[in-house]
Amino acid sequence: MTEEDGDYRLHDVPLFLDRYKDRFTTFPKEKGWMTDDLYMYQGFWFQSGNGLSIMTAIAAQDQFKPLPSDIYLATLQKCGTTWLKALVFAIVNRNHNYQINGSDSSNPLLFINPHKLVPDIEIEVIRMNPTYAEGHSPRLFSTHTPYTSLPENIVNFGCRIVYMCRDPKDVLVSLFYFANKLRDTSRGLMTIEEAFEMFSKGISPGGPYWEHMKGYRKASLENPSKILFLTYENMKSDTVNNVKNLADFLGYPFTEEEKSRGVMEEIVSLCSFEKLSAVNKHGDLVLGMPNNVFFREGKVGDWTNYLTLEMGQILDHITNKEFHGLDISF
Ligand code: PAP
């Protein structure tokens, strides 16, 4: 593992993960984006490697222990995970008097990457010490795992899930840049044509993109009180209203007094692209993964600067066909 000593089962991780190796070595395999390979498991492409990977996703299915009061933030990579983590953390913890390291009482979002504040379940299973003390409620976790592959008690317990979806054209461009920053230099850079080809065939981490979205969308239509389905674009166009709805859904509604004090607007500002990207300009989330890799443009429609019109039309065509009747628009 590449995380700080003591946080993960550093010496145990290879041993721990070894037991999952036999489960996937015969699965269909494709070239990876960030990692060497992608493996097909339960209908989706998972990354190779030790971190967010096929091994840790299977380990989470086997070993992660959900609690009914947990809140899960589910996304495909590059759909707004970092932003959603910050917003939900800020909403749920807004009345805490922060005492990080006993000295600083300011909000952790002003100096900690949101990815550290809301851990992934796939990483939690290889952590030496659990993130949350016993009795802490609610626990906030995130995941890129498709709905049908989640550790089953997340669904059985009726845990609340917030899913954020994003226009696939912008997801593709964002993922393309992310992958080229993180992949091993010996593999060379991906071209946008190669990335488009793979993405449109569904071969991307967590993909097929459209299947990932459909799984959570259908579940949210069946169970709207437990699964909230958001889009990055709608969050961008009316963040305050979305923050209000998020707080209602999570069971942390804003009081009239908070509304009149402008607390919702404060949260929007604290979690803005400008604020978070400034806080995370330096340092690493884990070795080899700089904090700033999660902040690029933060815009809707940036794809027009990188994809041809024809590529955009092909992706839109697939989206219209796949999302027909699901009431998803960007
Ligand atoms: P992850 O799934 O790997 O954690 P994720 O946070 O979903 O990544 O995606 C990063 C995208 O969200 C980037 O988009 P871009 O490449 O199109 O620019 C990043 O800029 C954007 N992003 C990060 N923080 C914010 C924010 N506070 N507001 C809006 N967009 C943001």
Boltz pocket constraint, residues with backbone or C-beta under 6 A from the ligand:
constraints:
  - pocket:
      binder: B
      contacts: [[A, 75], [A, 76], [A, 77], [A, 78], [A, 79], [A, 80], [A, 81], [A, 82], [A, 83], [A, 170], [A, 173], [A, 174], [A, 175], [A, 177], [A, 271], [A, 272], [A, 273], [A, 274], [A, 276], [A, 293], [A, 294], [A, 295], [A, 296], [A, 297], [A, 298], [A, 299], [A, 302]]
      max_distance: 6.0
